[in-house]
Amino acid sequence: MLEIEAVHKTYGEGDAAYEALRGVCLSVESGSFTALMGPSGCGKSTLLHIAGAMDRVTSGTVRLAGRPLDALSDQQLTDVRRRQVGFVFQSFNLLPTLTAVENVALPLTLDRVADREASSRAQAALEKVDLPAKGKSFPSQLSGGEMQRVAIARAVAIEPDLLIADEPTGSLDSENGVRILDLLAELNGSLGITILMATHSHEAARYAGRRLTMRDGRLESAQEADALSANL
C-alpha cells in the first residue's frame, strides 16, 4: 500500500536547516494497522504528512498504491488527499458552522460528488462509527469522543486506500480514548482499512499489529505484535 524509500526531509536553508527525516525506509502492507511511536520532535508527524501527500520529500521516493507521489503535480497531490487518504487529527478539525453529516460530506462535496450521494455516503459513514442519530448535531452539541468519531467518519466516507491518524486520542480522556481505538481496530478488522497511526501511548500502540519507533528522524526499531482487536 505504502512504500517509502530513503526519504529525507529538510526544512529551512543554510545554518537554519533542520533535517526532520534522515533516510527513512518504510513499507506498509494493505490492510495492516501500524503504530508509529517516538518522542516529540522525532519526525512522526513529518513522516505522516509525507505519507499522506500533505508535504513533499527533499529526496527519496514515496509510493501510495504503486503511484510515486514525488512525481505528481500539486493538483494531483490534492486529488490524492481527497480520494485516497483519510486523515484523523488530535484536534478533530470539524467546522463549527456545519452539522456532523455536513462535516463528513465536506471532502466529497469538494471532490464534486453530487449532493445526494455525498449526503448518503456521509450518513453511512456516521453509522459505521455508531453515530447514526447525530447527523444534524453541530460540533458544539457533541462530546469530545463524538467529535473524534465524526472526524473518523469523515476520513472513512471517501473510502480511502490509507487512513492516517496523528495522535487520535491525544485530546480525549482515557475512556473516550479507548472507544476511539476500539473503533479504529474495528474499521481495520471488519473493513480492511489500512491504518498508519502516530501515538505517544504504549497502550494505544497495543492495538496495532506492528509498532515502529522513531528517534531523531530515523526509524530505530520495529516490533510485530498481535492486534488487540484479534483477541476481543
VEXZANU-471882 format. One record per residue (C-alpha): residue number from 1; y, x, z. Coordinates in steps of 0.02 Angstrom, whole numbers, padded with zeros to 5 digits. Example, Ala and Ser with C-alpha at 12.3 -4.5 7.8 and 13.67 -1.06 7.14 Angstrom:
2
   n      y      x      z
   1 -00225  00615  00390
   2 -00053  00684  00357
REM end
This chain:
232
   n      y      x      z
   1  00000  00000  00000
   2  00124  00135  00053
   3  00119  00320  00009
   4  00248  00442  00075
   5  00233  00621  00012
   6  00330  00772  00078
   7  00483  00667  00117
   8  00641  00749  00182
   9  00798  00654  00230
  10  00961  00743  00270
  11  01122  00661  00325
  12  01289  00749  00303
  13  01327  00917  00223
  14  01357  01096  00272
  15  01372  01132  00458
  16  01366  00944  00493
  17  01200  00919  00403
  18  01062  00838  00504
  19  00882  00834  00443
  20  00809  00670  00506
  21  00643  00686  00415
  22  00558  00852  00382
  23  00416  00845  00257
  24  00336  00682  00315
  25  00172  00631  00231
  26  00101  00459  00269
  27 -00021  00337  00190
  28 -00031  00156  00246
  29 -00178  00053  00184
  30 -00162 -00127  00127
  31 -00199 -00250  00268
  32 -00177 -00121  00407
  33 -00071 -00127  00565
  34  00011  00041  00602
  35  00118  00082  00754
  36  00245  00222  00743
  37  00292  00299  00911
  38  00405  00436  00975
  39  00565  00467  01073
  40  00736  00406  01018
  41  00805  00513  00876
  42  00634  00570  00816
  43  00654  00487  00645
  44  00558  00324  00667
  45  00695  00209  00605
  46  00741  00326  00463
  47  00561  00325  00405
  48  00555  00135  00413
  49  00716  00120  00313
  50  00647  00233  00178
  51  00479  00143  00177
  52  00569 -00023  00158
  53  00683  00032  00014
  54  00838  00024  00126
  55  00877  00208  00106
  56  00839  00346 -00018
  57  00750  00511  00014
  58  00834  00679 -00003
  59  00673  00746 -00077
  60  00493  00690 -00089
  61  00409  00532 -00156
  62  00386  00356 -00088
  63  00270  00232 -00173
  64  00254  00049 -00124
  65  00107 -00041 -00204
  66  00098  00103 -00327
  67  00281  00093 -00376
  68  00389  00250 -00349
  69  00542  00192 -00252
  70  00640  00352 -00279
  71  00642  00318 -00467
  72  00718  00143 -00451
  73  00899  00090 -00475
  74  00999  00013 -00334
  75  00971 -00162 -00407
  76  00785 -00130 -00422
  77  00780 -00075 -00240
  78  00869 -00236 -00192
  79  00735 -00333 -00284
  80  00600 -00237 -00189
  81  00680 -00283 -00023
  82  00694 -00465 -00073
  83  00518 -00485 -00142
  84  00402 -00352 -00071
  85  00463 -00304  00103
  86  00490 -00415  00255
  87  00598 -00348  00396
  88  00597 -00388  00582
  89  00726 -00303  00691
  90  00759 -00291  00877
  91  00922 -00390  00862
  92  00849 -00538  00765
  93  00993 -00538  00636
  94  01000 -00727  00619
  95  01159 -00807  00551
  96  01230 -00917  00689
  97  01300 -01048  00569
  98  01132 -01081  00487
  99  00987 -01180  00557
 100  00818 -01099  00584
 101  00748 -01164  00420
 102  00906 -01110  00328
 103  00894 -00935  00403
 104  00712 -00923  00348
 105  00753 -00986  00174
 106  00902 -00869  00151
 107  00811 -00722  00067
 108  00726 -00845 -00051
 109  00893 -00925 -00093
 110  00969 -00754 -00127
 111  00824 -00721 -00244
 112  00869 -00882 -00338
 113  00718 -00981 -00284
 114  00752 -01167 -00309
 115  00820 -01252 -00154
 116  00674 -01372 -00133
 117  00544 -01234 -00150
 118  00641 -01118 -00034
 119  00653 -01254  00098
 120  00468 -01296  00082
 121  00415 -01114  00098
 122  00533 -01089  00245
 123  00459 -01238  00337
 124  00283 -01174  00302
 125  00334 -01004  00373
 126  00401 -01088  00531
 127  00233 -01173  00550
 128  00147 -01004  00539
 129  00248 -00944  00689
 130  00217 -01106  00784
 131  00396 -01173  00771
 132  00373 -01324  00656
 133  00492 -01433  00758
 134  00634 -01305  00770
 135  00689 -01306  00588
 136  00852 -01398  00621
 137  00897 -01296  00776
 138  01035 -01166  00770
 139  01006 -00992  00845
 140  01113 -01036  00996
 141  00989 -01175  01036
 142  00840 -01058  01035
 143  00770 -00937  01164
 144  00758 -00751  01126
 145  00573 -00766  01091
 146  00602 -00914  00974
 147  00738 -00820  00880
 148  00621 -00674  00852
 149  00486 -00793  00789
 150  00614 -00866  00667
 151  00652 -00688  00611
 152  00466 -00658  00583
 153  00455 -00821  00485
 154  00598 -00760  00375
 155  00505 -00599  00343
 156  00342 -00691  00303
 157  00421 -00825  00192
 158  00441 -00705  00046
 159  00254 -00665  00054
 160  00286 -00477  00069
 161  00173 -00333  00025
 162  00234 -00246  00182
 163  00310 -00308  00345
 164  00418 -00181  00436
 165  00454 -00212  00620
 166  00580 -00099  00707
 167  00562 -00119  00897
 168  00525 -00306  00878
 169  00504 -00333  01066
 170  00648 -00221  01122
 171  00766 -00366  01163
 172  00635 -00476  01245
 173  00562 -00494  01419
 174  00380 -00445  01441
 175  00310 -00622  01423
 176  00400 -00656  01259
 177  00361 -00480  01200
 178  00175 -00514  01219
 179  00194 -00677  01122
 180  00279 -00586  00978
 181  00146 -00450  00975
 182  00008 -00582  00979
 183  00093 -00666  00831
 184  00106 -00504  00731
 185 -00077 -00467  00766
 186 -00124 -00643  00710
 187 -00024 -00628  00548
 188 -00107 -00461  00515
 189 -00280 -00526  00552
 190 -00275 -00700  00475
 191 -00159 -00671  00327
 192 -00195 -00487  00298
 193 -00010 -00440  00304
 194  00016 -00252  00309
 195  00124 -00206  00458
 196  00217 -00045  00499
 197  00297 -00058  00672
 198  00406  00064  00767
 199  00398  00050  00956
 200  00430  00145  01116
 201  00300  00042  01206
 202  00122  00104  01228
 203  00071 -00075  01269
 204  00142 -00134  01102
 205  00055  00007  01010
 206 -00113 -00054  01076
 207 -00101 -00200  00955
 208 -00109 -00083  00806
 209 -00265 -00013  00727
 210 -00179  00154  00701
 211 -00049  00244  00806
 212  00062  00383  00738
 213  00176  00491  00844
 214  00336  00569  00780
 215  00441  00709  00852
 216  00592  00799  00779
 217  00574  00719  00608
 218  00389  00759  00587
 219  00227  00664  00611
 220  00148  00750  00759
 221 -00017  00658  00784
 222 -00121  00510  00728
 223 -00244  00407  00827
 224 -00359  00270  00766
 225 -00378  00126  00888
 226 -00464 -00042  00890
 227 -00333 -00176  00865
 228 -00317 -00280  01022
 229 -00322 -00437  00915
 230 -00500 -00398  00866
 231 -00553 -00415  01048
 232 -00464 -00578  01084
REM end
